Amino acid sequence: MKKINLVLLFLNVINLSMAQKISNKGILAPSAEKRPHDITMHNHTRTDNYYWLNQREDPEVLKYLNAENEYLEAVMKPIAAQREALFEEMKARIKEKDESVPYKDGSFYYYSKFVEGGEYPVYCRKKDNLDAVEEVILDGNQLGKDKAYFQIGGFEISDNEEIMAYGTDTVSRRNYDLVFKNLKTGELYPETIKNTEGGSYAWAADNKTIFYIVRDQQTLLGNKIFRHILGTDPSSDQLVFEEKDNQYYTGLYRMKSKKYIAIVSEQNGVATEYQLLEASNPLGEFKTFLARKNGHEYYVEHYQDKFFVKTNSGNAINFKLVEVEEKNASNIKLWKEKIAHRNDVLLEGIEVFKNHLVIQERNEGLIKLRIIDQTNNQEHYVDFGEPAYDAYIGTNPDFNTNLLRFGYNSLTTPGSTFDYDMTSKTKYLRKEQEILGGFDKKNYKSERFYIKSRDGVNIPVSLVYHKNTKIDGSAPLLQYSYGSYGYSTDASFSSTRLSLLDRGFVYAITHIRGGQEMGRKWYEDGKMFKKINTFNDFVDCSRGLIEKKYTASDRLFAMGGSAGGLLMGAIINQAPELYKGVVAAVPFVDVVTTMLDESIPLTTGEFEEWGNPKNKKSYNYMLSYSPYDQVQRKKYPNLLVTAGLHDSQVQYWEPAKWVAKLRAYKTDQNILILHTNMSAGHGGASGRFTALKDTALNYSFLLDLAKKL
C-alpha cells in the first residue's frame, strides 16, 4: 500500500505543477510521400496518395512507421515521467500473485494463476478435491519467456484426462500452433500443427482423435476442418469439412453433454448451419442438423435425448427457444416452443444442467439470468441489485450439479465470481477481484439514464465518477462506445479507469445502435444502410452529456477501438468541434478500399455488416461515412491513433494512411500522433503488465489535454 501512495503523491505533484505539457511546437512531424494510386469503381475514381503504405515488408514503410513512433515519443517527452508514473500506479493496483476460482470438469478442478512478476497465466489442476496436490499443466511464463509476443489460444483435455491440446501464437496474427502434451509424463508429442484457429479444438471420445480448424493464410479465415490421430504425421490428416462460402465463419466445439462434436458455419445476422458427429464415432461423417437458409439463425445445445434450439424462425427477431427430440432434429415442424419470442427481451444464450436450464436474457440493456427447474418447470431470476452492471454465465462444464457459476461486475464493483444454488436460490461469493492501493467502491457513483437521439430514439448511457467530482459542466469526460456487429458494451469495472476517475474524469458508456444492448433491432438499426445511426447516436449523446452538465465541449474526450475506431473517425468528421481530444485504437477507417479487396483478411465475412461496395448503392453509402475518404480541410481535435504491425483484423496501414492524410489536410495546430506496435497485432501487447503501457500512453495523453483547460 505504501508503494501506490508514493506513486500517487508523485503524480499529483506533477499534475499540480503543470510545468510540462505535451507539445508539437518546434518538432517536425513525419510527412509520408504522396504516390497517387487510382481506384475506380462504378465510373468513380478515388486517388489514394498513401496506398503504398500497405507493403508491410517495404523498408520505406517501416521507416515511416518508426518515424511516427519517434515523433510520438518526442511530442510526449515532456510528460514521460507522468506516463511512467501512471503505468506504475495501474500496475500497483494489480495483485501480482493471484488465481482464479477453480471449476470442476470430470475428476479435476481446473484454475489459472499468476505468479509474482509473471506476465502470463499458469494453468493448474487438482484431482478430486481442492486439498489435493497441485499439478501445473501449462506454464505461460516459461512458454512466453523472451518472446516479443505470446498468447495461449485455449486448451482442451482428452476424455481420459491425460492429454492436453493447446495453441500458441508468437506473432499476433492469431495463427496458433497446435501442440499436444502428455499430462502424465509432461512430455510433448512430436507433431505440431501450424496455422490453426485458437481454441477451436474438439477431442473425440477415443482419446486419440482430435478435430481442428486451419486458417487460410491469405484471408485468415478458418475454413478447413481436419481430423488428426495422435502420433501421426499431420500431413496425412483427413479433411472432413471445407467452408467454401467466404462470407461464413467456421466454428468447432464439443457439446457440454460430450455426445456430439459440432461444426458451426455462421454468417452474422444472416444464417447458421450446424453439422454434428457423435464423439464415439470419430471416423464417421458429420451430418447436417438443419441446412443453412438466408434469414434463419439458430444455435443448438444437446440435452439427454433432445436438443434445445435458440432460433429466430417465424420472425422471432429476438430469438425464441424450442426443443426437439434427437430423431426429429431436422424436422422444423416438430420443434416445440419452450420460451416464446418477446419484442422487448433478447434471448442471448443458454446453459444446460441435469435439473436446470439457465437462460441469459437482455432486457432494457441489462443482462438477466433466468433459472428454470426442469423437474417442475418453476422459474425465477437472479437478483443483482444495481442499476447498471455486467453479468454473464461463467464456466460450467459440470452437468450434474445444482450450482451455477456466474460472473458479475459493475462500474463500481470489481469482477466477482459467484456460485448460485439454483434450488435454494442462494448466492455464494467465491471471489471479488482484489484492487490494491486502498480502493473503496463507496468513493464512486454510477448512473444510468437515456439521451434522445435526433430521430427520437432513447439511447442508454451508463456513467461513473468519483463522489467528489462536481457535476456542473466543469469536469472532463471520456465517452466510450463500440456500436458494431451486435456487440453489447456492458457497464463493467476497470481498475485502470480509476486513474481517470481519481483525477476528476467522468467516464460514460453510450450504448449506441449497432450494438445489441436493446435487442436485435438495435443491431439491425445500426448496420448496412442504417450505419449512420451509430455515428449520430454518439454525437447526440455527446451533446446530451454537455446539456446535462456532465462536461463541456472544451473538456469532452472520446475513445473507441477497431470498429469503434471507425466511429471515432466518423464523429470527428461530423462534429469535430465537440471534442477536445480523441483516442482511436486500431481504427477501421479505410472502409471502401478494404471492403473492395477480398484478399485482405476477414473482408468477405463483413459484407453483411457494412455492405459490398461492388454494389453501387453500398459503395455510395459506405463512401459517405468512410473516415479516410471524408477527411476534409478543416480543424480536427487532438488525436492519438494506434496500430499493430501484425494486426490480422484491421491492417496497420489503415490508421497509418489516415494519419498521413490528416496531416496533409487538417488546418489546426492540434496534436496528431500515431503509435504502431511493431511486435503486436489487434489486441496490442500480450503480457498483463506490458499491456498497461498502452493504457498509460492513452491516459497520459488525455490527462495532459485535460490540464490545458
Number of C-alpha atoms within 10 A of each C-alpha: 10 8 12 19 14 13 20 18 11 14 19 15 12 16 18 9 9 13 9 16 18 20 16 18 11 7 10 10 18 17 14 23 13 14 13 13 14 13 14 10 14 12 7 9 11 13 13 18 17 20 18 19 23 15 12 15 9 11 10 15 18 16 11 18 25 18 18 23 20 17 21 21 17 17 23 23 16 15 22 18 16 27 24 16 22 24 25 19 24 23 20 18 20 18 16 18 11 14 18 15 15 17 17 19 17 15 13 18 19 21 18 19 18 21 15 10 11 18 20 24 21 19 19 19 24 19 16 13 12 14 8 12 10 13 13 15 19 21 16 19 18 11 15 20 13 9 10 15 18 23 22 22 19 15 20 20 19 18 15 12 16 14 24 19 20 22 27 26 21 20 19 25 18 25 24 26 19 23 18 22 19 15 17 10 9 14 10 15 14 12 14 14 17 17 22 26 28 25 22 24 25 26 26 25 20 15 16 16 18 21 24 25 27 22 21 15 13 11 18 22 23 26 22 19 26 17 22 21 18 16 12 12 13 16 8 11 14 14 14 15 17 14 15 9 12 18 19 24 19 26 20 22 19 22 18 18 17 17 19 23 26 24 25 19 21 21 23 18 17 15 18 24 22 22 19 19 21 19 22 14 14 20 14 11 13 19 14 17 18 15 13 18 11 10 15 19 21 20 18 20 18 20 21 10 9 15 20 23 23 23 22 20 15 10 12 17 21 24 27 24 24 19 21 22 18 15 10 14 19 15 12 12 9 13 18 14 14 13 14 13 21 14 14 15 21 27 27 18 17 21 19 22 22 16 16 25 19 21 21 18 20 22 15 12 24 18 22 22 21 16 22 20 18 14 9 9 10 10 14 13 14 14 11 15 7 14 13 24 23 21 22 16 18 16 15 18 19 18 18 11 14 18 22 23 21 19 19 21 24 21 28 25 21 19 21 18 21 20 18 18 15 23 13 9 13 12 17 12 14 13 16 15 17 15 15 17 18 10 13 11 12 10 13 19 16 21 14 16 13 15 20 14 19 13 10 8 12 16 21 20 21 21 22 24 28 22 15 13 19 16 14 12 17 17 21 29 31 25 23 22 26 28 32 25 20 23 14 24 19 21 27 19 19 15 20 19 16 21 20 20 22 16 18 21 29 25 25 26 22 27 30 31 36 30 26 27 27 23 27 24 19 20 26 22 19 26 23 18 16 15 22 20 20 27 26 21 27 28 23 17 27 27 19 17 21 19 12 13 15 25 26 23 18 17 24 26 27 26 21 22 22 22 21 24 26 28 32 30 28 26 24 23 20 16 14 20 14 22 23 25 27 29 26 28 27 32 30 28 31 25 20 25 19 19 23 17 12 15 14 17 20 23 21 22 21 17 17 16 22 23 20 20 23 13 11 13 14 18 20 14 19 24 18 14 25 21 27 26 20 16 20 16 12 12 17 27 21 21 22 22 22 27 29 26 23 22 24 21 21 26 24 27 27 23 28 28 22 22 23 22 21 19 17 14 15 17 13 13 13 17 19 23 24 26 25 24 21 18 18 23 26 25 17 26 22 22 18 17 19 14 15 21 20 16 17 22 19 20 21 24 24 28 19 19 20 21 13 12 10
